[in-house]
Amino acid sequence: MIHDISTLRQHLNEGQVIPAMPLALNADRSWSTRHQRALVRYYLDAGAGGLAVGVHTTQFEIREPNHALFEPVLRFCAEEVQKYCKPERRFALIAGVCGPTKQAVAEAELARSLGYDAVLLSLSALRDEDDAALIAHCRRVGEILPLIGFYLQRTIGGRDYGYRFWREFAGIESVVAIKMAPFDRYATLDVIRAVADSTREDLALYTGNDDHIIHDLTTPFPFGNPHRRIVGGLLGQWAVGTRQAVALLHDVKHAQLSAAEWATRDATLTDFNAALFDPSHRFAGCIAGIQELLRREGLVPSRACLNPDEDLSPGQSEEIDRTVSRYPEWQDSAFIQENLDRWLSD
């Protein structure tokens, strides 16, 4: 783990693959700590540079009193990282934090007590507030742990945030990064331009735009001098095929591919993502889609979600069949089979 903000900034600005942690559930929706442990070990061995826990992919329902899994899941993942990760390895533990200010502060304080390095701050619960109230909220949470801003798409609970909001947000000293996931090119440009105009050189830009991952990573955006780059990703998509994602980010940094070659790779990854994230049904099956692929690989025991109404959409299983067969380059099947028994062991 990383417990000083300057080292955290350096680590994030170097560009990392940060999976959004799924929740491992049995078919009866009970929590499988054995498979949760396997997921943590998989991401570490795949070469991820961090892990985001308690975020959308972990299922927001973990906070509900009838499940009461928020603290146990955050604690379990942090302890497993601490046990499994070599002491000299830099690895960013990020906690998803949401809700009104009182809730967000309590969640951030819990994350700090468990050894998390930063919070990914969702503002969905305050989407009717004005910018001044939102910035005040962010400053308060940022007093507890370093902040990673989060531009969540409207379809799953986000709202529009303009250039002026992100320009002011970039001025908060405790901000270390922004994850952009509006699935909207105009909105993504607003964030990048705002950060460039803030002159913050220590603020890392991360993609959460699962529909254009490679496009985001390979574009020199025409703001700032030098032009701003998106250096890594904090993604639900990278909860699967994580080792391939690490290889992809290495290629982005070092490989000499043509613009056409990058565009083709972007199209294949977006097609693969569409099967998992279910945009044709307004992303209703996005969590179940990730769970289903992990189930097929043996990393989780079922695709069950805490919400019994949340499952694959009609036709989604067939789309996963199609893309799994077509795009082996975005999967870790052989790597997982070689290591699964070890990851599942106590």
N, C-alpha and C positions, 0 to 999 in steps of 0.2 A: 504493500500500500504506500501511498504518498501523503505525508502529513504536513508538508509546508507548501504554501501557495505558489512560490516561485518555481519549485520543482514540478508541481502540478501543471502550471502554465507551460513550462518547457515540454513536458511530456505530451500534453494535448496539442501543442503547436507542431510537434514532430509528425503528427498524423497517426491516428490509431483506429483499429477496428474495435468497436464497442457494441457487442450484442445487447439487445433488450431481452432480459431474462424471462423465459416462459415459466409457467407454474406447472409442476408435474403432479397430475392427479390420476388416481385410480378410476376405474369405470364407475365406482359408486361416489365419486367426487371427494373422496378422502385424499389427503395430501400424502404423496409418496416421497419421504425424505431420501430414500435410497436413490430414486431417479433424479431428484433435485441435486443430490451430490454428484451424480454422473454428469449432469448438464454443466455444473461448475467446472468439473475436471475437463470435460470436453473443450470448453471455451479456453481454458488455460493452456491445454496441450495444443490446441489449434493455433495459438499465437496471438490471441486477442490482447489488446492493450488496456482493456478495462471491461467493466460489466455494469449495466444499469438494472437495478432491482427495484420493484415496487412501481413500475411504469405500466403503461397500457397493456403491453404484452404479458405482464405478470398478472393481469386482471385486476381492475380497480375494486372488484368485489371483495378482495382480501381485507379491505378496511371495514367491511360491514360487521356489526357485532355478532351476527349469527355464525360468521366464519372466523373472525378474530385471528387472521393469519398475517396481518401486516408486520407486526413485531417479530413473530416467529420466523417468517420467511427472510426478512432482512437480517436477523441475527444468524440464522443458519447459513445463509450464503456468505456472509462476512467471515464467519468462523471457518468455513470450508476453504475460502480463499486464503485465509491466514495460515491454515494447516498445510495446504497443498502448494502454495506459491513459494518459490525460492526467495529467501530474504532479500537478495540483491536485485531482484526483478522489480521494475517499476510497473505497477498495475493500478489503475484508477477505479476505485469503488464508488459508484454513483447511486444515490438513492432518489427515487421518484417521490416528489412532494407535491401535494395538491390541497385544494380546499380553501376556505376563508383563512384570514391571517392567523387566527388562534390555532386552527388545525394545522396549517402549514408550519407554523413555528414549532408546535409540539412534534410534528413529524421530523423536522430538521434537527431538533434537539435529540430525538431518539437516534437518528442516523449518526450524529456526531458521537453519541455515547457508544455506538457499536463500531466505530472506527471508519466510517465512510469519509471519503475525501471531498465530496461535492454533492450538491443536489441539482437534479433536473426539475425545474420549477414549472409546473403546469398552472396556467391562469384561467382555466375553463370555469371554475366556480365563481370568478369575478368578471365574467365576460360582459356584464351590463354596466360595469364601473367605468369612469373616465380614466384617461391616461394618468392623471395626477394620483388617483387612488391606487392604480396598478403599480406605479413606480414606488410609491410609499410602501406598499406591500412587499415588493421585491427588495427594497432596501432593508426592511425589517428582517426578512428571512436571510438575506445576505450577511447580516450581523452574526449569524450562527455558523454557516459553512459557505465556502465559495459557491457561486451560482453558475449554472448553465441555463441560459434562456431557452425557451421552447416555443416555437411557432407551430402550433398544432392545426391541422386542417379543419375546416368548418364541419365537414361531414361527420366527424366523430367527436364533436364537442368543442372545437376551437372557434375563433372569431377572427375578423380582420384586424391587423395591427399595422398602422402606417409607418412611413419613414420617420416621422417625428417621435413616435414611441420608441422605436429601436435606437434612434440617435440618443435619446435621453437614457435608455437602458444601458447603452454602451458606456455611459459616463459613471455607472456605479462601479466603485473600485473593486468590489469582491467578485465581479463577473469575470469568469475565466473562458467561457465559450458560449456559443449560441448554436442550438440544433434547429435547423430550418426544415420544417415538415408541412408546409402549407399545400404541397402538391400544386403549386401555382408559380409560374415563372416570374410574373410581375411582383408577387409578394416576396419571392426569394431575392430578387434584385433590390427591393426596398431595404432588406436587412443588410445585404452586402454593402450597398452604398452608404447606409447609415454608419456602419462600422468603419468603413474607409474614411468618411468625413469626420469621425470622432478622433482620428489619428491614433487610435489604440493599436499598437503593434503587437501587444501581448494577448490579444483576444482571438481565440481560435474559432474558425467557422467549420461547422460539421453539418453534413447532409443527413436529413431524415426523409428526404424525398425519394421514397422507395420506387417511384415510377421513373426516375431519371438519375440513378446513382452514379453511373459512369460519366454521364454528361456533366453532372455537378463537379465530379472530381477532376475532370480533365480540362475544364474551362478556366482560362485566365480572365477574370471578370474586369471590365475596363474602369475600375474605380481604384484610386490610390496610386502611389508610385513607390514600389512596383505594384502591378495589378494584383488585386486580392485573389486568393485561392481558397477553395474549400479543401481542407487538409485531411479530413477523415470522415467517418460515419458512425452515428449512433442509431442503430436501425433494428427494427423487427425482422427485416429480411436477413440480416446477418446473424440471427439466432439459428439459422440453418445454413449449411455450407460455409461455416465460419473459416475453416482452413483455406477454402477457395477465395473467400473474401480477403484474407491476409495476403494471399498470392496476388490478387487483383490490385490491392493497394500498393504492393511492392512494384508491380508493373507500371502503375500510374506514376510512381516516383522515378522509375529507372528505365522502363522499356521505351524503345523508339518505334512507336506504331503510327501509322497515318491516321488522319482525321476520319477517313472512311472506315478504317479497321476499328477504331474506338466506337464509332457510331453503330457499327454492326454488333459489337459486343454489348453496347448499351441496349439495343433492341432485344437481344436474346435474354438479357437479365430482366428487362422489363416484362417480357412475355412470361417468363418463369414466375416473376413476382405477381403478375395478374392472377395466375391460378391460385396462389396462396392467399392473396389479399382481397380477392373477390370484388373488384371495383364495379362489376356489372350489377351487383346487388348493394351498391353503396357501402362496400366494405363490411357487410354484415358477417361474413365468414372469415374475417382476417385472422382472428386469434385461433379459431378452430383449424384454419388452413395450416398455420405454422405447427400446431399441435399434431395434426394428422401426419405431416411429413416426419416429424420427430418420432411419432408412434411407429411409423413404417420402418424407421431406422433402429428402433429398440431403445431410444433414449428416454421416452416417457411411456407409461403403460397404457394410456388411452388418449383420445383427443377431447375428453370431457372438459367442460368449462364449469366454473362455479354457478354461473347462470344457466339453469337447465334449458332455457330457450335458445341458447347460443350454440350453434352447430354449423356444419357445412351447409352452404346454400344449394339449391337444386342445380345439378350439373357440375358442381365444383369438384367433386371427387374425380369425375372423368377428365376435367381440365388438369388436375394434379397428375393423373395417369399420363396424359399427353405430354406435359412439360417435363416430368421426371424422366420419361423415355427419351425425349428430344435433347435435353440439356444436362448431360452427366457432368459437364464442366463446372456447373454451379453447385455440385453436391459433394459430400464427403463420405460417400458410402463405404469405400474400401478402408479409409482411415478409421471410421467408426467401428466397422466390424473387427478390425485388428485390435482395438483397444477397449471395446465395450465391456467385456467381462472384468477388466481391471478397474474401469470407472465405476462399475456397479458394486464392486467389493467394498466391504466396510473398512 
